Amino acid sequence: MTAPKALKHLLVSKTRLKLLQTIFYLPNEYYYVRELTRIIKEEINSVRRELKNLKTAGLINSEWRANRLYYWANPDSDLFRDLLALVHKSSGFGQKITKNRQKTGQIKYLIYSQNFIRNMPNSGQDLDFLIVGRVIIPEIGELVREEEKRRGREVNYTVVGQDEFSMRLKNRDPFVVDLLLGDRVFIIGEPTGL
């Protein structure tokens, strides 16, 4: 079962699922109720009820600013990192890559940096994600452009073949070692396979 389908079965409320996918996809963003209602296309009472549930569970924070109550992901929650990884596997760029595997090629690993998952600005030198496998570059490029538009910033990524990645791993290439020892999330593939 794919990650999006598994989440639909795991989470009973489709409104809650949509809220988690919206709030945790760009966890540094702040949203007010009507904005969320427009984004996820659900009834306002349902959105309010699920925001209350998520707040009670400690997954999101809220604060009044002027005359609006804003909500955002709670980075102090014990489930914060897990929800970030889960949401990125089941929605947005990760979902598009997984869904379009026939178009994008044979991807062995898709590894995100924590800065990318948290939507933190990068210095221009930081790597947002690494793709390992035989991929069709124009298809990946198109999906990256969509993601750049969604995030409002340039996305830095690298694509390497499986043989090159294995060789770099074997030779303890600093680029690969830093990525694997750093704060990263496997969207496709598992670290146990390395």
C-alpha positions in Angstrom: 0.0 0.0 0.0 1.4 3.4 -0.9 2.0 6.1 1.8 -1.0 8.3 0.8 -3.4 5.4 0.8 -1.9 4.1 4.1 -2.4 7.5 5.7 -6.0 7.7 4.5 -6.7 4.4 6.3 -4.7 5.4 9.4 -6.4 8.8 9.9 -10.1 8.6 10.0 -10.8 12.2 9.4 -10.0 13.5 5.9 -10.0 17.0 7.3 -7.4 16.1 9.9 -5.3 14.4 7.2 -5.4 17.5 4.9 -4.6 19.8 7.8 -1.6 17.7 8.8 -0.4 17.6 5.2 -0.7 21.4 4.9 0.7 22.5 8.2 3.6 20.0 8.3 4.6 20.3 4.7 5.8 23.8 5.3 6.1 23.8 9.1 7.4 27.3 9.4 4.3 28.8 7.9 1.5 30.3 10.0 -2.2 29.8 8.9 -5.5 31.2 10.0 -8.7 29.2 9.9 -10.3 30.7 6.8 -7.0 30.4 4.9 -6.8 26.7 5.9 -10.5 26.3 4.9 -9.7 27.6 1.4 -6.5 25.6 1.0 -7.9 22.2 2.0 -11.5 22.9 0.7 -13.3 21.6 3.7 -16.1 23.1 5.9 -15.1 25.7 8.4 -16.6 23.9 11.4 -14.8 20.7 10.5 -11.5 22.6 10.2 -12.0 24.3 13.6 -12.9 21.0 15.2 -9.8 19.3 13.8 -7.5 22.2 14.7 -8.8 21.9 18.3 -8.0 18.2 18.3 -4.5 18.7 16.9 -3.9 21.5 19.4 -5.1 19.3 22.3 -2.7 16.5 21.1 0.1 19.1 21.2 0.9 18.7 17.5 0.2 22.4 16.6 0.5 25.7 18.3 -1.8 28.7 18.1 -1.6 32.4 18.8 -3.8 35.5 18.4 -2.3 38.2 16.2 -4.5 41.2 15.7 -7.9 39.7 15.1 -6.9 36.3 13.8 -6.0 33.1 15.5 -2.9 31.6 13.7 -1.8 27.9 13.8 1.5 26.3 13.0 3.4 23.0 13.5 4.7 22.5 17.1 8.4 21.8 16.8 8.5 20.8 20.5 6.1 17.9 19.9 7.6 14.4 20.3 6.0 13.5 17.0 7.2 16.6 15.1 10.0 14.9 13.1 8.0 11.8 12.5 5.0 13.8 11.2 7.4 15.9 8.9 8.8 12.7 7.4 5.3 11.1 7.1 3.8 14.1 5.4 6.7 14.5 3.0 6.5 10.9 2.0 2.7 11.1 1.4 2.3 14.6 -0.2 4.0 17.2 -2.2 7.3 16.5 -4.0 7.8 13.1 -2.4 4.3 11.9 -3.5 4.8 13.3 -7.0 8.1 11.5 -7.4 6.7 8.2 -6.1 3.5 8.6 -8.1 5.4 9.3 -11.3 8.1 6.7 -11.0 7.5 5.4 -14.6 8.1 9.0 -15.9 10.9 9.9 -13.5 13.0 6.7 -13.8 14.3 4.2 -11.4 14.9 5.9 -8.1 16.7 3.9 -5.4 17.0 6.6 -2.8 15.4 10.1 -2.4 17.1 11.7 0.7 15.9 15.0 2.1 17.9 17.3 4.3 16.2 18.5 7.5 16.4 22.1 6.2 14.4 21.0 3.1 11.8 19.2 5.3 11.5 22.2 7.6 11.5 24.6 4.7 14.4 26.5 6.1 16.2 28.9 3.7 19.5 27.5 2.5 22.7 29.4 2.0 22.9 28.5 -1.7 25.5 25.9 -0.9 23.3 23.6 1.2 21.9 20.5 -0.5 18.1 20.1 -0.2 17.9 16.6 -1.5 19.8 13.8 -3.2 18.3 11.4 -5.8 20.2 8.1 -6.4 19.3 6.0 -9.4 18.7 6.2 -13.1 16.4 9.1 -13.6 15.0 11.1 -16.4 16.4 14.6 -15.7 13.8 16.7 -17.6 11.0 15.0 -15.6 12.7 15.6 -12.3 13.5 19.1 -13.4 9.8 19.8 -14.0 8.8 18.5 -10.6 11.6 20.5 -9.0 10.4 23.7 -10.7 6.9 23.1 -9.3 8.3 22.6 -5.8 10.4 25.8 -6.1 7.2 27.7 -7.0 5.4 26.2 -4.0 8.2 27.0 -1.6 9.1 30.4 -3.2 12.8 29.7 -3.3 15.4 27.8 -5.3 15.8 24.1 -4.5 19.4 22.7 -4.6 19.5 19.0 -5.5 21.9 16.4 -6.9 21.3 13.3 -8.9 23.8 10.5 -8.9 23.8 7.0 -10.4 23.7 3.9 -8.1 27.3 2.9 -9.1 28.7 6.3 -8.5 26.9 6.5 -5.1 28.2 3.1 -4.1 31.7 4.1 -5.1 31.5 7.3 -3.2 30.1 5.5 -0.2 32.9 2.9 -0.3 35.6 5.6 -0.6 34.0 7.6 2.2 33.5 10.6 0.0 32.9 13.7 2.3 29.8 14.7 0.4 28.1 11.3 0.9 29.3 10.8 4.4 28.2 14.3 5.5 24.8 13.7 4.0 24.3 10.3 5.6 25.6 11.3 9.0 23.8 14.5 9.0 20.2 15.2 9.8 18.4 13.7 6.9 15.1 11.8 6.0 14.8 8.9 3.5 11.7 9.5 1.4 12.4 6.6 -0.9 14.6 3.7 0.2 15.8 2.8 3.6 19.2 3.6 5.3 19.5 -0.1 6.2 20.1 -0.8 2.5 23.4 1.1 2.4 
